[in-house]
């Protein structure tokens, strides 16, 4: 389902997200998977990286977005209307 770019992704919101939080393209991909409710193992399989690497990217996303857990990230994304539609 979500590969390198999720189907129907809004590139304008991704560009704004990347500039405001300074997320790398891979962090944006992992964020999309987080918001879609995918487990680390599912994300790793779909992006062809290790589960540990997904954990690293999730931690970086949380740090950059100022969230302490997935619920915080979902709340921030909803407030800023970012992520998969």
N, C-alpha and C positions, 0 to 999 in steps of 0.2 A: 504494500500500500504506500507507505512513505519511503521513498528511496532517497536519492540525493536532494531533490526538491519535491516537496509534497505537491500532489496534484491540486491545482487551483490556488496555489500559494499567492498571496498578495505581495508582490515584490516591493511595492512602495512601503508597506508596513514593515517589511523585513529591513529595508534600507534605513528607515527611521529608527527601528529597534537597534540595528547594528551601530548607528552613530550615537544614539543616546546612552546605550549601555556598553558600547565598544565590544560587542560579541563578535567572535570570529564566525566565518561561514559554518564551520563544523559545530560550534556551540549553538548556532541558530537551528541547525538540523536536530541536535539533541533536544533543544527546547521544544521544537515542534512535536517530537515524540513524547516528551514529558507531558505536554498539554493534551496530547491524544490519549494519554493514559497507558502508554506502553511501559512494560517492565524493562529494566536494564538489559536483561537477556534478549528480549525481543528487539530492542533498539540496536544492540550489538550485532545481532544476526542481520538485521536489515541494512545497517551501515557497514557491515563487514569489518568490524573492529572488536576488540576484546571487551568483555563486561567491565573489567577494571578501567579501561579507557573511558567507557561511558560514565562510570562513577566519577572519574576525574573531570570530565566535561560538565556533568551535572553540578558538581561542587563549584566549578568556575562560573557557571551560569548563576547559581544562587549567590555567590559572592558579588558578582558584578551587578546583579539586579537588586541586591539588598534583602534577599529572602533567606529565612532560616530553615524552611522546609518547603515541600511541594505545594502545600496549601497557600503559602505566601506568594510563590511564583505564579500560581493560577490566579490569585487575586490581583496581582500586579498586571498580569497579561490581560485580564478582563477589564480592569480600569483603563488600560491604555489601548484596548481593542486590538491586541496583537495575537498572532498564532493562527492555527488552521481555522478556516471558517466552516 
